[in-house]
Amino acid sequence: MAEALDIILMPSVLWSTVPSGGGGAKRGAFLKAMGLKRGVPDILIFWSDSACPVLPGRDGRPSFVLGIELKAGKNKPSDAQKEWHARAKLLGHMIAVCYSLKEVVEALDRFKVPHRPVKI
């Protein structure tokens, strides 16, 4: 997924993963001590809308955040993830739960994230 996003997303878009899965209890305790919160989406994508006018008092254009939760098989978001997603949406951010690269690209299209044309 990481290599695909590096190719698909436009250079103006910032993104990163939040590596919170796996590693057992010891790693989980370490990540919690570092400040990782339960339920954070796997991928965070940041961009601005160049079509929007610059807002008074701001140096840049309106910016947006999309959180992508990656799932496999029949897995569904956990209660902690559902809570995080709901709170992020209340703040005006976007969330997508995706099971494939095709669904990730569909989410990029749906939320108007700048990306190169992709055929999957």
MDAnalysis code that builds the backbone (N, CA, C; Angstrom):
import MDAnalysis as mda
import numpy as np

u = mda.Universe.empty(360, n_residues=120, atom_resindex=np.repeat(np.arange(120), 3), trajectory=True)
u.add_TopologyAttr("name", ["N", "CA", "C"] * 120)
u.add_TopologyAttr("resid", np.arange(1, 121))
u.add_TopologyAttr("resname", ["MET", "ALA", "GLU", "ALA", "LEU", "ASP", "ILE", "ILE", "LEU", "MET", "PRO", "SER", "VAL", "LEU", "TRP", "SER", "THR", "VAL", "PRO", "SER", "GLY", "GLY", "GLY", "GLY", "ALA", "LYS", "ARG", "GLY", "ALA", "PHE", "LEU", "LYS", "ALA", "MET", "GLY", "LEU", "LYS", "ARG", "GLY", "VAL", "PRO", "ASP", "ILE", "LEU", "ILE", "PHE", "TRP", "SER", "ASP", "SER", "ALA", "CYS", "PRO", "VAL", "LEU", "PRO", "GLY", "ARG", "ASP", "GLY", "ARG", "PRO", "SER", "PHE", "VAL", "LEU", "GLY", "ILE", "GLU", "LEU", "LYS", "ALA", "GLY", "LYS", "ASN", "LYS", "PRO", "SER", "ASP", "ALA", "GLN", "LYS", "GLU", "TRP", "HIS", "ALA", "ARG", "ALA", "LYS", "LEU", "LEU", "GLY", "HIS", "MET", "ILE", "ALA", "VAL", "CYS", "TYR", "SER", "LEU", "LYS", "GLU", "VAL", "VAL", "GLU", "ALA", "LEU", "ASP", "ARG", "PHE", "LYS", "VAL", "PRO", "HIS", "ARG", "PRO", "VAL", "LYS", "ILE"])
u.atoms.positions = np.array([
    [0.825, -1.191, 0.000],
    [0.000, 0.000, 0.000],
    [0.874, 1.263, 0.000],
    [1.951, 1.260, 0.785],
    [2.796, 2.451, 0.898],
    [3.402, 2.829, -0.450],
    [3.922, 1.840, -1.165],
    [4.526, 2.119, -2.470],
    [3.484, 2.670, -3.438],
    [2.280, 2.108, -3.399],
    [1.206, 2.579, -4.275],
    [0.839, 4.027, -3.964],
    [0.712, 4.369, -2.681],
    [0.367, 5.744, -2.323],
    [1.470, 6.718, -2.724],
    [2.719, 6.298, -2.601],
    [3.822, 7.166, -3.047],
    [3.717, 7.477, -4.533],
    [3.242, 6.522, -5.311],
    [3.104, 6.717, -6.758],
    [1.824, 7.481, -7.094],
    [0.725, 7.130, -6.434],
    [-0.596, 7.678, -6.774],
    [-0.771, 9.130, -6.336],
    [-0.407, 9.432, -5.093],
    [-0.679, 10.769, -4.553],
    [0.216, 11.824, -5.185],
    [-0.350, 12.999, -5.381],
    [0.408, 14.119, -5.940],
    [1.455, 14.581, -4.912],
    [2.553, 15.182, -5.388],
    [3.605, 15.627, -4.474],
    [3.133, 16.636, -3.423],
    [2.059, 17.347, -3.685],
    [1.550, 18.340, -2.732],
    [0.823, 17.704, -1.553],
    [0.570, 16.409, -1.626],
    [-0.176, 15.704, -0.583],
    [0.807, 15.073, 0.401],
    [0.552, 15.261, 1.693],
    [1.354, 14.624, 2.742],
    [0.595, 13.422, 3.270],
    [1.326, 12.358, 3.555],
    [0.664, 11.195, 4.134],
    [1.667, 10.397, 4.954],
    [1.126, 9.625, 5.873],
    [1.955, 8.739, 6.660],
    [1.091, 7.627, 7.225],
    [1.735, 6.530, 7.549],
    [1.043, 5.461, 8.254],
    [1.194, 5.688, 9.750],
    [0.346, 5.032, 10.490],
    [0.425, 5.015, 11.943],
    [0.618, 3.537, 12.310],
    [1.873, 3.108, 12.457],
    [2.149, 1.679, 12.646],
    [1.815, 1.212, 14.057],
    [0.561, 0.838, 14.266],
    [0.139, 0.494, 15.621],
    [-0.184, -0.979, 15.811],
    [-0.217, -1.756, 14.747],
    [-0.605, -3.156, 14.886],
    [0.568, -4.085, 15.104],
    [0.289, -5.210, 15.703],
    [1.278, -6.269, 15.874],
    [2.322, -5.983, 16.936],
    [3.144, -6.992, 17.215],
    [4.244, -6.810, 18.141],
    [3.979, -7.237, 19.563],
    [2.750, -7.576, 19.889],
    [2.445, -8.072, 21.214],
    [2.283, -7.005, 22.274],
    [2.138, -7.460, 23.514],
    [1.838, -6.583, 24.651],
    [2.966, -5.607, 24.944],
    [4.213, -6.068, 24.827],
    [5.354, -5.193, 25.135],
    [5.407, -3.996, 24.170],
    [5.243, -4.279, 22.879],
    [5.238, -3.189, 21.901],
    [4.027, -2.282, 22.110],
    [2.871, -2.889, 22.398],
    [1.673, -2.104, 22.659],
    [1.856, -1.151, 23.824],
    [2.476, -1.620, 24.897],
    [2.737, -0.765, 26.062],
    [3.704, 0.353, 25.698],
    [4.715, 0.035, 24.889],
    [5.679, 1.046, 24.446],
    [4.985, 2.129, 23.629],
    [4.155, 1.725, 22.657],
    [3.458, 2.698, 21.812],
    [2.495, 3.552, 22.630],
    [1.806, 2.938, 23.590],
    [0.902, 3.690, 24.457],
    [1.688, 4.728, 25.260],
    [2.848, 4.330, 25.786],
    [3.690, 5.265, 26.546],
    [4.206, 6.400, 25.664],
    [4.356, 6.129, 24.366],
    [4.806, 7.156, 23.416],
    [3.670, 8.104, 23.029],
    [2.427, 7.756, 23.412],
    [1.296, 8.631, 23.134],
    [0.337, 8.150, 22.074],
    [0.562, 6.970, 21.519],
    [-0.360, 6.451, 20.518],
    [-1.723, 6.207, 21.160],
    [-2.762, 6.700, 20.531],
    [-4.134, 6.534, 21.017],
    [-4.807, 5.378, 20.295],
    [-5.613, 4.613, 21.028],
    [-6.354, 3.503, 20.430],
    [-7.345, 4.033, 19.400],
    [-7.408, 3.355, 18.255],
    [-8.404, 3.682, 17.248],
    [-7.933, 4.587, 16.129],
    [-6.694, 5.114, 16.213],
    [-6.194, 6.002, 15.162],
    [-6.163, 5.237, 13.836],
    [-6.639, 5.853, 12.746],
    [-6.613, 5.171, 11.448],
    [-5.192, 4.788, 11.029],
    [-5.086, 3.781, 10.175],
    [-3.796, 3.276, 9.721],
    [-3.024, 4.279, 8.869],
    [-3.740, 5.078, 8.090],
    [-3.111, 6.044, 7.185],
    [-3.753, 7.404, 7.406],
    [-2.935, 8.442, 7.497],
    [-3.421, 9.820, 7.584],
    [-2.915, 10.571, 6.363],
    [-3.835, 11.245, 5.669],
    [-3.514, 11.981, 4.446],
    [-3.919, 13.440, 4.652],
    [-3.008, 14.355, 4.321],
    [-3.222, 15.796, 4.494],
    [-3.056, 16.487, 3.137],
    [-3.965, 17.412, 2.819],
    [-3.844, 18.187, 1.588],
    [-4.622, 19.474, 1.715],
    [-4.372, 20.384, 0.773],
    [-5.143, 21.627, 0.733],
    [-5.821, 21.731, -0.619],
    [-6.824, 22.564, -0.678],
    [-7.605, 22.732, -1.896],
    [-7.164, 23.997, -2.603],
    [-6.415, 23.842, -3.684],
    [-5.893, 25.007, -4.410],
    [-7.002, 25.788, -5.101],
    [-8.208, 25.186, -5.222],
    [-9.320, 25.890, -5.865],
    [-10.009, 26.860, -4.909],
    [-9.755, 26.721, -3.597],
    [-10.399, 27.587, -2.611],
    [-9.600, 28.871, -2.432],
    [-10.278, 29.981, -2.196],
    [-9.558, 31.228, -1.950],
    [-8.827, 31.172, -0.609],
    [-7.764, 31.952, -0.514],
    [-7.044, 32.046, 0.756],
    [-7.952, 32.741, 1.762],
    [-8.079, 32.182, 2.934],
    [-8.934, 32.764, 3.960],
    [-8.231, 33.923, 4.642],
    [-8.972, 34.976, 5.010],
    [-8.363, 36.103, 5.704],
    [-7.680, 35.636, 6.990],
    [-6.481, 36.141, 7.220],
    [-5.762, 35.805, 8.446],
    [-5.021, 34.484, 8.391],
    [-5.071, 33.810, 7.258],
    [-4.360, 32.536, 7.111],
    [-3.344, 32.651, 6.000],
    [-2.234, 31.986, 6.173],
    [-1.198, 32.010, 5.142],
    [-1.480, 31.040, 4.004],
    [-2.310, 30.053, 4.263],
    [-2.541, 29.023, 3.255],
    [-3.992, 28.847, 2.929],
    [-4.245, 27.851, 2.175],
    [-5.610, 27.531, 1.750],
    [-6.237, 26.538, 2.723],
    [-7.548, 26.334, 2.628],
    [-8.186, 25.364, 3.514],
    [-7.504, 24.004, 3.393],
    [-7.312, 23.346, 4.515],
    [-6.657, 22.045, 4.487],
    [-7.601, 20.968, 5.001],
    [-7.296, 19.749, 4.613],
    [-8.179, 18.624, 4.897],
    [-7.371, 17.434, 5.399],
    [-8.044, 16.559, 6.131],
    [-7.428, 15.331, 6.619],
    [-8.360, 14.163, 6.308],
    [-7.782, 13.107, 5.732],
    [-8.502, 11.866, 5.495],
    [-7.784, 10.761, 6.259],
    [-8.520, 10.059, 7.093],
    [-7.986, 8.885, 7.765],
    [-8.496, 7.646, 7.070],
    [-7.577, 6.749, 6.728],
    [-7.965, 5.491, 6.086],
    [-7.664, 4.348, 7.038],
    [-8.697, 3.584, 7.336],
    [-8.566, 2.383, 8.157],
    [-8.506, 1.195, 7.211],
    [-7.403, 0.468, 7.221],
    [-7.246, -0.690, 6.350],
    [-7.718, -1.954, 7.070],
    [-8.505, -2.729, 6.378],
    [-9.012, -3.980, 6.933],
    [-8.811, -5.095, 5.916],
    [-8.766, -6.328, 6.405],
    [-8.614, -7.495, 5.540],
    [-9.711, -8.499, 5.851],
    [-10.085, -9.254, 4.830],
    [-11.074, -10.308, 5.029],
    [-12.392, -9.768, 5.549],
    [-12.894, -10.416, 6.614],
    [-14.179, -10.015, 7.202],
    [-13.994, -9.115, 8.416],
    [-12.766, -8.660, 8.652],
    [-12.502, -7.801, 9.810],
    [-13.295, -6.508, 9.705],
    [-13.772, -6.045, 10.821],
    [-14.521, -4.785, 10.923],
    [-13.791, -3.867, 11.887],
    [-14.047, -2.557, 11.830],
    [-13.425, -1.644, 12.793],
    [-13.790, -2.015, 14.235],
    [-12.815, -1.877, 15.122],
    [-13.044, -2.133, 16.551],
    [-13.879, -1.003, 17.143],
    [-14.338, -1.200, 18.367],
    [-15.087, -0.139, 19.041],
    [-14.237, 1.116, 19.193],
    [-12.949, 0.948, 19.526],
    [-12.060, 2.112, 19.662],
    [-11.912, 2.837, 18.327],
    [-11.821, 2.088, 17.231],
    [-11.723, 2.705, 15.910],
    [-13.014, 3.424, 15.542],
    [-14.148, 2.806, 15.830],
    [-15.434, 3.454, 15.544],
    [-15.558, 4.766, 16.310],
    [-15.122, 4.760, 17.562],
    [-15.181, 5.989, 18.363],
    [-14.262, 7.055, 17.782],
    [-13.041, 6.683, 17.429],
    [-12.101, 7.638, 16.841],
    [-12.677, 8.199, 15.547],
    [-13.202, 7.332, 14.703],
    [-13.776, 7.762, 13.424],
    [-14.905, 8.759, 13.643],
    [-15.788, 8.464, 14.589],
    [-16.918, 9.363, 14.870],
    [-16.431, 10.724, 15.363],
    [-15.446, 10.716, 16.255],
    [-14.927, 11.979, 16.790],
    [-14.217, 12.779, 15.702],
    [-13.466, 12.107, 14.835],
    [-12.785, 12.795, 13.741],
    [-13.797, 13.432, 12.797],
    [-14.874, 12.708, 12.503],
    [-15.919, 13.250, 11.627],
    [-16.588, 14.470, 12.253],
    [-16.796, 14.449, 13.566],
    [-17.385, 15.614, 14.245],
    [-16.490, 16.843, 14.112],
    [-15.188, 16.622, 14.003],
    [-14.238, 17.726, 13.828],
    [-14.121, 18.165, 12.367],
    [-14.847, 17.488, 11.477],
    [-14.847, 17.857, 10.074],
    [-13.859, 17.089, 9.218],
    [-13.236, 16.059, 9.780],
    [-12.295, 15.258, 9.004],
    [-13.036, 14.105, 8.336],
    [-12.367, 13.453, 7.411],
    [-12.970, 12.378, 6.646],
    [-12.347, 11.046, 7.031],
    [-13.142, 9.996, 6.995],
    [-12.693, 8.658, 7.346],
    [-13.200, 7.683, 6.289],
    [-12.346, 6.751, 5.905],
    [-12.757, 5.675, 4.999],
    [-12.206, 4.361, 5.535],
    [-13.038, 3.336, 5.523],
    [-12.608, 1.987, 5.861],
    [-12.470, 1.250, 4.531],
    [-11.267, 0.747, 4.258],
    [-10.975, 0.161, 2.947],
    [-10.413, -1.248, 3.088],
    [-10.814, -2.112, 2.173],
    [-10.387, -3.501, 2.161],
    [-9.464, -3.824, 0.989],
    [-9.203, -2.835, 0.125],
    [-8.354, -3.077, -1.049],
    [-7.795, -1.748, -1.555],
    [-6.801, -1.845, -2.425],
    [-6.260, -0.644, -3.057],
    [-7.337, 0.043, -3.887],
    [-8.191, -0.742, -4.522],
    [-9.295, -0.168, -5.308],
    [-10.180, 0.708, -4.419],
    [-10.501, 0.235, -3.219],
    [-11.334, 1.020, -2.308],
    [-10.588, 2.263, -1.813],
    [-9.279, 2.170, -1.649],
    [-8.503, 3.352, -1.258],
    [-8.594, 4.407, -2.359],
    [-8.410, 3.994, -3.609],
    [-8.499, 4.944, -4.737],
    [-9.904, 5.532, -4.819],
    [-10.924, 4.720, -4.593],
    [-12.298, 5.232, -4.585],
    [-12.485, 6.273, -3.481],
    [-11.881, 6.064, -2.326],
    [-11.960, 7.041, -1.237],
    [-11.231, 8.325, -1.622],
    [-10.068, 8.200, -2.263],
    [-9.346, 9.394, -2.724],
    [-10.226, 10.196, -3.671],
    [-10.904, 9.508, -4.583],
    [-11.812, 10.189, -5.520],
    [-12.980, 10.834, -4.768],
    [-13.608, 10.072, -3.872],
    [-14.791, 10.555, -3.148],
    [-14.483, 11.818, -2.354],
    [-13.299, 11.869, -1.741],
    [-12.952, 13.018, -0.896],
    [-12.081, 14.042, -1.616],
    [-11.908, 13.849, -2.931],
    [-11.215, 14.819, -3.778],
    [-9.764, 15.052, -3.348],
    [-9.080, 13.976, -2.982],
    [-7.661, 14.044, -2.652],
    [-6.888, 14.087, -3.971],
    [-6.006, 15.071, -4.156],
    [-5.256, 15.150, -5.417],
    [-4.395, 13.901, -5.642],
    [-4.656, 13.227, -6.773],
    [-3.855, 12.040, -7.099],
    [-3.797, 11.850, -8.593],
    [-2.834, 11.056, -8.997],
    [-2.671, 10.743, -10.402],
    [-3.785, 9.767, -10.829],
    [-4.127, 9.768, -12.114],
    [-5.143, 8.830, -12.600],
    [-4.682, 7.387, -12.368],
    [-5.616, 6.558, -11.926],
    [-5.297, 5.167, -11.613],
    [-6.380, 4.274, -12.199],
    [-5.948, 3.173, -12.838],
    [-6.893, 2.158, -13.309],
    [-6.589, 0.869, -12.567],
    [-7.591, 0.376, -11.850],
    [-7.417, -0.864, -11.078],
    [-8.484, -1.852, -11.492],
])
